[in-house]
Amino acid sequence: MEKKMGSNNIDESSKIYPRNKEEESKKRSLSSRKLGRFLKEQRGRLYIMRRCVVMLLCWHD
């Protein structure tokens, strides 16, 4: 006999969803840290690109 997927929904959902608010807040803080790191890196890249464009526009022979 085949075992159907989703026959034991309670066990599967407990793996996906956090069990308490502590785990939920920890998960949220980790994702916000990743977002902060990503934004910081993008700001750095934008700053470098802006400086390069200004240098190229203001360059005289």
C-alpha positions in Angstrom: 0.0 0.0 0.0 1.1 3.5 -0.7 1.4 6.1 2.0 -0.3 9.3 0.9 1.4 12.7 1.2 -0.2 14.9 3.8 -1.7 12.1 5.7 0.0 13.3 8.9 -0.6 17.0 8.7 0.1 17.7 12.4 3.7 16.4 12.2 4.5 18.2 9.0 3.1 21.6 10.1 5.1 21.5 13.4 8.3 21.3 11.3 7.4 24.3 9.3 5.8 26.6 11.8 7.5 27.8 14.9 6.1 26.4 18.1 6.2 29.5 20.3 6.8 33.3 20.0 10.4 33.0 21.0 11.2 30.9 17.9 9.1 33.2 15.8 11.0 36.3 16.9 14.3 34.6 16.5 13.4 33.6 13.0 12.3 37.2 12.3 15.5 38.7 13.7 17.7 36.4 11.6 15.9 37.4 8.4 16.1 41.1 9.3 19.8 40.7 9.9 20.2 39.3 6.4 18.2 42.1 5.0 20.3 44.7 6.8 23.5 43.1 5.6 22.1 43.0 2.0 21.1 46.7 2.1 24.4 47.7 3.5 26.2 45.9 0.7 24.0 47.5 -1.9 24.6 51.0 -0.5 28.3 50.3 -0.7 28.1 49.2 -4.3 25.9 52.3 -5.2 28.5 54.6 -3.5 31.3 53.1 -5.5 29.4 53.3 -8.8 28.4 56.9 -8.1 32.1 57.8 -7.4 33.2 56.2 -10.6 30.6 58.0 -12.7 31.5 61.3 -11.2 35.2 60.6 -11.8 34.6 59.7 -15.4 32.4 62.8 -16.0 34.9 65.2 -14.4 38.0 63.7 -16.0 39.9 66.1 -18.3 42.8 65.2 -20.6 
